[in-house]
Amino acid sequence: MDSLTSAGLGARRNEDIALDLLKFVAGTAGVGRPIAPSTGFSGSAGPKADEHVTQLLDLYTRCLKAVEGKGDRDSQPG
């Protein structure tokens, strides 16, 4: 616990940075939001709450890996 208090006020943990990145990406891309109902025909119900949670947890994992520099190296052109 002493290491956290002695780290200084300007130091941030990777988890905190990843959470901020998650909030930005989710808000910008609309991840985790229910689909707004529209008039007319609808094919099927939108994703359920547990699917939203799974999407957000997957996105947080990806954000944390990006912050730590351990991104998806397989998907990057090489």
Wavefront OBJ file of the C-alpha trace (Angstrom):
o trace
v 0.000 0.000 0.000
v 2.917 2.334 0.662
v 4.027 2.024 -2.945
v 0.671 3.385 -4.116
v 0.810 6.421 -1.856
v 4.478 7.093 -2.576
v 3.969 6.805 -6.319
v 2.820 10.428 -6.511
v -0.401 12.024 -7.568
v 0.539 12.078 -11.244
v 1.114 8.329 -11.559
v -1.725 6.251 -12.979
v -2.055 2.517 -13.154
v -2.495 0.754 -16.470
v -5.902 -0.464 -15.311
v -7.108 3.113 -14.800
v -5.859 4.180 -18.211
v -7.485 1.132 -19.822
v -10.773 1.975 -18.106
v -10.669 5.522 -19.480
v -9.894 4.140 -22.929
v -12.812 1.711 -22.589
v -15.172 4.560 -21.703
v -14.023 6.561 -24.705
v -14.226 3.702 -27.201
v -17.533 2.387 -25.866
v -19.083 5.851 -25.921
v -17.816 6.622 -29.399
v -18.669 3.262 -30.961
v -21.859 2.672 -28.976
v -20.614 -0.635 -27.561
v -22.803 -1.920 -24.776
v -25.763 0.281 -25.578
v -29.121 -1.230 -26.338
v -30.369 -0.658 -29.855
v -33.026 2.035 -29.945
v -36.412 0.786 -31.045
v -37.540 1.975 -34.450
v -40.825 2.031 -36.267
v -41.599 -0.641 -38.789
v -40.544 -4.230 -38.871
v -37.872 -5.534 -36.569
v -35.996 -8.707 -37.348
v -35.096 -9.768 -33.837
v -34.645 -8.443 -30.362
v -31.382 -6.658 -29.655
v -28.534 -8.148 -27.664
v -29.324 -9.090 -24.087
v -27.722 -7.582 -20.980
v -25.259 -10.451 -20.521
v -24.084 -9.997 -24.118
v -23.474 -6.300 -23.400
v -21.423 -7.205 -20.335
v -19.402 -9.720 -22.340
v -18.734 -7.112 -25.040
v -17.576 -4.574 -22.463
v -15.320 -7.064 -20.667
v -13.762 -8.132 -23.966
v -13.219 -4.505 -24.885
v -11.634 -3.775 -21.483
v -9.254 -6.713 -21.962
v -8.250 -5.370 -25.373
v -7.783 -1.852 -23.961
v -5.600 -3.146 -21.122
v -3.441 -5.115 -23.558
v -3.076 -2.016 -25.733
v -2.028 0.118 -22.769
v 0.486 -2.504 -21.659
v 1.858 -2.772 -25.196
v 0.697 -6.360 -25.581
v -1.827 -5.748 -28.353
v -3.000 -8.309 -30.871
v 0.275 -8.891 -32.659
v -1.260 -11.628 -34.788
v -3.683 -9.197 -36.408
v -1.065 -6.536 -37.134
v 0.514 -6.459 -40.554
v 4.087 -7.540 -40.313
l 1 2 3 4 5 6 7 8 9 10 11 12 13 14 15 16 17 18 19 20 21 22 23 24 25 26 27 28 29 30 31 32 33 34 35 36 37 38 39 40 41 42 43 44 45 46 47 48 49 50 51 52 53 54 55 56 57 58 59 60 61 62 63 64 65 66 67 68 69 70 71 72 73 74 75 76 77 78
